Amino acid sequence: MGILSKLCMPNAYVQNIHQINFDELAQSGIRGVITDLDNTLVGWDEADPTPAVIHWFNKLNELNIKVTVVSNNHQKRVASFCTPLNVDYIFEARKPMGKSFKRACEHMDLKPEETVVIGDQMMTDVIGGNRRGMYTIMVVPVKKTDGFITKFNRLIERRLLNRYKRKGYIKWEEN
């Protein structure tokens, strides 16, 4: 597998954030989560966290797992979602090229190997986390609709995922 394939390949792929076993991750040394917002936690056009997402954040808090939301979206969108949850965030992150993953780790006082990155996009979340040596989990997007740039990213993503499946690099399936 080449360097590009290694950068693009998530460590795990799940249907949604609720399928992630944080008890196992905590036992393996994970102490922090960097998560995307739009189409990872809720749909890109949903302003507020759902009760299930609130429960998810509470579960992480119970496990003493720190969380930072890292989003390419603007401050108003990210702040309005995160502030009621009392969750730290970084907006306009410029993933995957920005220094947001490093800043999030520094803010949580964690090393990259103690941190998992969760997101719905290979081209931003997975590459960004893999570049920093973090464990990456890709989720199926909450909604099937996207903005223009994300649509372009998804096209590349689908081609790469299909290629990885054909080569036997990945075993999981999207429902």
N, C-alpha and C positions, 0 to 999 in steps of 0.2 A: 504494500500500500504506500502510495507516494505522500509527500508532505501535504499537498492540498487535500487529499482524502483524509489524512489524519486530523487536519484542522477543521474539516467540515463534519466529521463523524461524531455524533453525540455518544456519550458513554451509555446512555439509556434513552429509551423512547417509550412514552406512555400516552394513554388517551387523554388524561387530564391531571391536574395537580393533585387531585384527591387519591390517585392511584400510587403516589409516591410513598414509600415506607420510610418515614422519618425516624422511627425507632431503630431500624437497621442502619440508616445513615449515621445517626448519633452514635451508635455502638462502633461504627467504623471510623470515628474521629471527626465527623462533620459537625461543626459548631456554628455555621452561618450559611445563610441563603441569600443569593442575589437573584431576584426574580424580575422578569419583564412584567409589564402591566397589560397592555392592549393585546387581546386575543390569547393571553396566557392565563391571567386571573379572571378577567371578564371580557366580554366583547368590546371591540374598539369604540363602539358607540354607546356603551353603558357607563353612566357617570358614577354609580355607587357600587360598593362591594355587595355581593349577594350574601344571604345568611350562611351559605356553605363556605364562602370565601372567608367570612369573619371567623367561622369555626376553625378553618384551616390555619389562620394566623394565630388564633388562641392556642391551638395544638402545638405549634412551633414555640410559642411563648412558654407553655407548660414544660416543654423539653429543653428549655434554656437555649434554644437555637435563635441566634440573632438574624434579623431580616433587613435587607435594604432593597427597595424597589429601584431598578435602574431602567429608565425609559428614554427613548429618543423623542418622546412627545414633549410638548411645551409645559412650562411651570404650572400654569393654571390647572391644566388637566391632571397632572401628576399630584400636585398638592391637594386638590379637592378630593382625590381618591384616598391618599395616604394619611392626611392630617387627622380625620376622624378615627382612623385605626391606630394612631400614634406610632406610625411606622416611618422610619427614615427613608429618604428617597434622593435620587439624583435625576434631574430632568435634562433634556437636550444632551443626552449622553454621547452621542456620535458613535454608537456601537457599529461595528466592532473596533473601529480605529481609535476611539477616545480612550482616555485614561480612567474612565469611570469604574471599571472593574477593580483597578488598583486602589482608587479612592474609596470605594465601598469597603474593601478589605481593611484598609487603614482605619476607616471610621469605626468598623466593628472590632478593630484590634485583633484581626485574624490573619493567618497565613493562607495563601491560595489553596494549599492542600487540605485546609479545614473548611473550605467553602464550596458549595454547589451552586451552579448557575442553572436556572430554569427559564425556558423560553420557548416560543412557538416558531422561531425563525432560525434556520441554519446560518444564514448569511450575516446575522447580527449577534444573536445570543450565543449560539454554539461556537462560532469562530472566535468571538470575543473571549469567552470563557476558556476555550482550549488554548488560545494564545498565552493566557496567563497561568496555564497549568492547573486549572480547576476541573472538577468533576462536572460534566454537563448532562442535563436532562432536557430532552426536547419533548414538547407536548403537542398534540394535535390542536390546531387553532380552534378557539371557542366558536368563532363565526367563520363562515365560508367567504365572506366579503372582506375586501381590503382596499386601502388607498393605492394610488398608482405605483409608487415605488415598491410597496410591499408586493403588489401583483407581479412585478418584474422579478423580485427576489424569489417569490414562490415558484415561478417558472424554472429558474435555475435549480432551486431546491428539489423540485419534483424530478428533474432529469438526473440529478446526483443521487437521490434516494433510489430511483429505479436502477441506476447503474450499480450502486452498492448491493442491491438485492440480487441482481443478476450475477454479480461476482461472488456472492455468498458472504459478504462482509456483515450484513445485517440479517437478523432472523425475525424481527418483529413485523407485525402487520398493522396497517391503519384500518379501522372499522368505518 
